[in-house]
Amino acid sequence: MWFWLSLIALLCWSGSDLFSKIGCRDGSDRYSHLKMVIAVGVVMGLHAAWEVFVGGVEISWQIIWTYLPVSLLYILSMALGYLGLRYIELSISSPICNASGALVAVTAILTGSDEYPVPVLIAIALVCLGVIGLGVVESREDEELRRARQEAGNFRYAKSWLALALPIAYCLLDAAGTYADNLVLETLDEGSANVAYELTFLCAGVFCFVYAVLVKKQRLVPKAELPKYVGAVCETAGQLAYIYAIADTEHLAMSAPIISAYCMLSVVWSRIFLKEKLSWKHYLMIAVVIVGIVIMGVYDV
């Protein structure tokens, strides 16, 4: 069962990347990222209701407040990630965002709170090298070559500091959330913490709805919103499959690397469905990042 759950998490999270990109890449819609937060908030709110009223998961205001700092870090990182999809190819954004695991490991090493075997240290170095390399390749790429390779996808991106700053900001905030998560979960049940996170995301979605739709008078067009809700369903389903997959601790060393490689599948989907084309230098740096992430997955970092 762990194998199929790992594959479901892999497919769902890579699908979430793809549909979130489709829903947020319209540069003319300044509020697409907020609408994406609304979609995820609705789906997570429905799942939280199911967990509480059908699954019997315990939830209270104390649990919500205790987990609130972690929830806010995760939600803010995702909102910035959705905003960043407007400025950069998914093929580049997804590997950078997934480098947060390496950042958590670096923090643990620097604080002396954990020790890692040599392969993990090599993996951390590979991820850091790959992310930095992606930034260098992006900043040094010739503008004519950039326009030429973006023609196939009929979607052009200009050089911008936001293009890399936003996925890097996601990486930093997600890493901070993961680090805080490990501390808070020492006192909370995982199921209750997950419901607290989903309810907080629901509140964030309500806030974004009030601001974007009621205050800024933005229309929610079903055709434009559908990919966002498909992405939100994929995100929630992937999280659920992930929780049950890693619960099988006997096979954790095999399930973790399968799931951690979902950004690799995101790159494949972006190439097939979004027609994104990158230079060989981009793909080389992406490969370096993915190899590092998979190695860390093997060691469950």
N, C-alpha and C positions, 0 to 999 in steps of 0.2 A: 504493500500500500504506500510506503514512503516514497517509492520510485515514481508512482503516478501522481502523487501529491506534489512532488518536486517539479515534475514536468508541467503540471497545471500552474504552479507558481511562476515557473519560467515563462510559459506562454502568456499568462495573464499580465504579468508585469511588463513584458515586452509589448504586449498589446496596449497596455495603458500608455506606454511611451508613444506608440504610433498614433493612437486616437487623440491623445492630449495634444500632440503636435499638430494634427489636422485641425483640431478645434481652436488652437491658440495662435496659429501662424499668420493670421490675417492682420497685416500691419495697419490697416485702416480702422480696425476695431480696437480702440484704446483700452477697452474694458474686458477684453477676451479672457485675460487671466483671472479676473474677478468672477466672471461667469463660469469659469472652470471650477473655481472654489465653491460656487453655489452648487454645481452639479455633484461634486464629490461630497459636499455637506449633506445633500439630500439623500444620496445613496448610503452613506455611512450612518446617517440618522435612522434610516429604515432598518439597516442591519443591527444597529444598537438596540432598537426597539424589539426586534426579534430575539436578540440575545437575552434581554432583560425579561420580557413577558413570556417567551416560549422556552428559552434555554435556562432561565432561572439564575442568570449571572447576577451577583450582588453588586449594587452600585449605590453610592451615597454622595452627598455634597462633600464630605470629608475626602473621599477617594478622588473626586473630580478636582478639588483644590490641591490635593497633594500631587496629583499628576499634571496639573495645569502648566507648570514651567516647561515640562517635557513636551506636552501637546503643542504649546505655542511655538517652540523651536521647530518641531516637525511641520506644523502648518505654515509658518512663515517661510521655511525653506521650500516647501512645495509651491507656494504662491509665487516666489521669486523664480523658481524653476519654470513655471507656466509662463511667466512674463518673458523669460529668456528664450523660450521657443519661438518668439516672434523675430528674433535677431540672428539666429544661428541654426545650422543644420542639426537635425536630431542625431546624425552620425557622430557629431563632435560633442554635442551637449550631454548625451547619455553616459559615455565613458567618464567624462569629467565629474558628473554628479555622483557616479558610483565609486569614485575614488575616496568617498568619505570614510570607508572602512580603513583605508591606509592611514588617514589622518587620525582616527581614533587610536590606531596602533602606535603611531608616532607619539601621541600625547601620553599614552600609557608608558612608553619607553622613557620619555623625558622626565616623567614624574616618578619613575622607578616603581610604579604600581604593578608591573608585570614584566615577565621575561619571555622572549620568543626564540624559537630555534632558528638556525641560519637560513633555511629556505624561506621563512616568513620575512626575515630581514631583507633578503634579496627581493622578495615580492613587493615589499613596501618601497624599496628603492626603484623598482621597475615602474610602479604606479606613479610615484612622484616624478620620475624622469619622463614618463609618457605624457603626463598632464602639462609639465613645463614645456616639453617638446611640441605639443599641440599649440600652445600659446605662441611659441616662436614661429612655427610654420604658418599659423594664421596671420601673424603680424607682418611676416616677410613675403607673403605670397603676392605675386604680381597681379595688379588689378585686372588686366586684360585676361589673364589665365583664369582668374576667379569668375569673371563674367562668362567666359567661354564654357566652363564646366557646369555653370548653373543654368545654362540655356535649356538643357534637356528636361529639367524639372519645372521649367516656366516659373521659377520663384527665385528672385535675386536677393542677395544679402550684401550690404555694403560693409566695409571694414568699420568696426565700432568697438570702443572699449567696453560697452555694455554686453557685446556678444559673448565675451569670455568672462566678464565680471559677474554676470548673473548666475551661470552654472557653478562658478567657483564659490559664490556666496551660498548657493544651495549646498554645496559640498561642506563648507564650514559649519553652517547651521545644522545640517543633518548629522554631522560628526558630533557637534555639541549635544544634540538631542540624544544620540546613541550613548554617549558617555554619561549623560545625566540619567538616561533610562536604566542603565546598569545599576546605578546607585539607588534610584527610587524603587525599582522592582525588588529590592531586598526587603521592602516593607509592604508591598502590595501584591495581590494575586494578579497573574498575567491577564486573565480574562476580564477582570474588573478594570484593570488599567487600560486595556484595549477599548472597552466600552466607554470609559471616561474620555479617551482620545477621540472616539467617534462622535460623542455628544458635543465635545468642544469644537470639533470640525463642523458639526451642524450649526452651532452658534455662529461660527465664522461665516458659514454660508448665508445665514439669515442677515448678518451684518452687511455682507457684500451685496445681497439682494436689495436691502434698503438703500444702500448708497448708489449702486449702479442703476437699478431699475426705477426706484421711487424718487430719488433725489436727482440723478443725472438723466432720467427719462430714457434709458436705453431699452430698446425692444429686444425681446427674446424670440428670435425667429427659429421655429422648430428645425428647419433644415440645417441651420448653422449650429444649433445646440446639440443635435443628435450625437455627433462624434464625441462631444464632451461627456455625455452621459454614458456612452459605451466605454470610454476611457475610465470613468468613475467606477463603473461596474467591474471592469478588469482590475482596477487598483484594489478594490475591496475584496474581490474574490481571490486575488493573488495573495493578499495579506492573510486571509483565512487559511488558504492552502499551505502557506509558509509556516504558520503557527503549528499546524498539525504535523507537517513534514518534519520539522526540527524537534517535535515532541518525542519522536522515535530516536532516542539518544543512541541506540545501538547502531543505527545507520547514519548518524549525523555526519560522519567523515565523508560519506558519499552524497548525501542530499545537499549539503551546503555548497559544494562546488558547482553542482548542477544549477541551483537557484542563482548563485552569484554570477553566472555567465549570461544572465538575461539581457545585459546591455549589448552583448555580442549579437543576440538575435534582433535587438532593436536596430542595430546597424544594418542587418540583412533586410529587415522590413523597410527601412528607410530607402535602401537601394532599390528594392523591388517595387514598392507602392508609391513612394514619393519621388522616385527617379533622381535621388541625390547622388551626385558624383563628386568624389574627392580626389585630390592628388595622391600619388603613391606615398608621399611623405606623411600625409594625414593618416592613411591606412596603416603605415608602419608604426606611428605613434599610438594609434588606437589599439593595434595588436599588442604593443608593449604593455599598455594599461590593462587590457583584458587578461593577458597571461598573468600579470601580478594579482588581479582580482581573483582569478580561478585558484591560484596557489593559496591565497589567503582563505578562500572558501574551503579548500582541502583541510586546512588547519583550523577551520571554524573561527576566523578572526572577524 
